[in-house]
Amino acid sequence: MYLSAPVNAYYTPTLHITEGHAEVTVAVRRDFFHAAGAVHGAVYFKLLDDAAFFAANSLVEDVFLLTVSFNIYLTRPVSEGEIKSVGHVVFRSRRLFVAEAVLFDSAGREIGRGSGTFMRSEIALSGVPGYGTTIGERGSDV
């Protein structure tokens, strides 16, 4: 499901999911840079949101979650290597999930962090293109 999203053809991420936890990794590319020569905050947001979202949605078997709000902190620039986002669920109720994610550079230094609130939608996971298919080496079976 994740890798079949058109936006991910551009970013070419990898995704690994376990229960309540997700990791997303992308290679840094120059076309991700802002004018000052480092990765744009929009890329940070995407990776943080993706890791937090899939950590939360890993706990839901029937419907797609929606991001309700997301707060980010950009703490260090990065301009080479890889960026890894690690997300985990910190709260869940019947309809609402809160998940946090932390971004790391190739040296393991924290470069950003964020937290999001996610809500159950009425979109059945079974109707989402790519859901339940195995992608192979580039990702997991989401």
C-alpha positions in Angstrom: 0.0 0.0 0.0 2.7 2.5 1.0 5.0 1.9 -1.9 2.1 1.9 -4.4 1.3 5.6 -3.5 2.3 7.8 -6.4 4.3 10.2 -4.2 6.6 7.4 -3.1 7.7 6.8 -6.7 9.5 10.1 -6.2 11.0 9.6 -2.7 11.7 5.8 -3.1 11.5 5.1 0.6 11.8 1.8 2.4 9.3 0.9 5.1 9.4 -1.7 7.9 6.4 -2.2 10.2 5.9 -4.1 13.4 3.0 -3.8 15.9 2.9 -0.2 17.0 6.2 0.7 15.4 7.4 1.7 11.9 10.6 2.8 10.3 11.0 4.7 7.0 14.3 5.4 5.3 15.2 7.5 2.3 18.5 8.3 0.6 19.3 12.0 0.7 19.3 13.5 -2.8 20.2 17.0 -4.1 16.6 17.4 -5.5 15.4 17.4 -1.8 17.5 20.5 -1.0 16.3 24.0 -0.2 18.4 27.0 -1.4 20.9 26.7 1.4 22.0 23.2 0.4 20.3 20.9 3.0 17.1 18.8 2.9 13.9 20.8 2.9 11.6 20.6 5.9 8.9 19.2 3.7 10.9 16.0 3.4 11.4 15.9 7.2 7.6 16.2 7.6 6.8 13.5 5.1 9.1 11.0 6.8 8.0 11.8 10.4 4.3 11.6 9.4 4.8 8.4 7.5 6.5 6.6 10.3 4.1 7.8 13.0 1.1 7.1 10.7 2.1 3.5 9.9 3.0 2.8 13.6 -0.6 3.8 14.4 -2.3 2.1 11.5 -0.4 -1.1 12.3 -2.8 -1.4 15.3 -5.9 -1.1 13.1 -7.1 -4.0 10.9 -10.3 -2.6 9.3 -10.0 1.1 8.3 -7.4 3.6 7.1 -6.3 6.2 9.7 -6.2 9.9 8.8 -3.7 12.5 10.1 -5.6 15.0 12.2 -2.7 17.1 13.4 1.1 16.9 13.4 3.7 18.9 15.2 7.4 18.9 14.1 10.8 20.1 15.4 13.6 20.5 12.9 16.7 20.2 15.0 19.6 19.7 12.6 20.2 20.0 8.9 21.3 17.1 6.7 22.8 17.1 3.2 24.1 13.6 2.7 23.6 9.9 3.5 20.3 8.6 4.5 17.5 9.8 6.7 15.7 7.3 9.0 12.4 8.0 10.7 11.4 5.8 13.6 7.8 6.0 14.8 5.9 4.4 17.7 2.4 4.7 19.2 2.3 6.5 22.6 -1.5 6.5 23.1 -4.5 4.8 21.7 -8.3 4.9 22.3 -11.2 3.5 20.3 -11.0 6.2 17.6 -7.8 8.2 18.3 -4.1 7.4 18.2 -1.1 9.5 19.1 2.3 8.5 17.7 5.7 10.0 17.9 8.6 9.8 15.4 12.3 10.7 15.5 14.5 11.4 12.4 18.1 10.3 12.4 21.0 11.0 9.9 23.4 8.3 8.8 25.6 8.9 11.9 22.7 8.2 14.2 22.3 11.9 15.2 18.8 13.2 15.8 17.8 15.7 13.1 14.1 16.1 13.9 11.1 14.8 15.7 7.4 15.1 15.7 4.1 13.8 17.1 0.8 13.3 15.3 -2.8 12.6 16.1 -4.5 10.1 13.9 -8.2 9.2 13.7 -10.1 6.2 12.3 -11.7 7.0 8.9 -14.6 5.2 7.1 -12.2 4.1 4.4 -11.9 0.3 4.5 -8.3 -0.9 4.3 -9.5 -3.7 1.9 -10.4 -0.9 -0.6 -7.0 0.9 -0.5 -4.9 0.0 -3.6 -2.0 -2.2 -2.7 -3.2 -3.1 0.8 -2.3 -6.7 1.7 0.1 -7.2 -1.2 3.8 -8.0 -0.7 6.2 -5.6 -2.3 9.4 -7.5 -1.8 12.8 -6.0 -0.8 11.6 -2.3 -1.0 9.1 -2.7 1.8 6.8 -4.8 3.9 3.4 -6.3 3.3 1.3 -3.2 3.6 
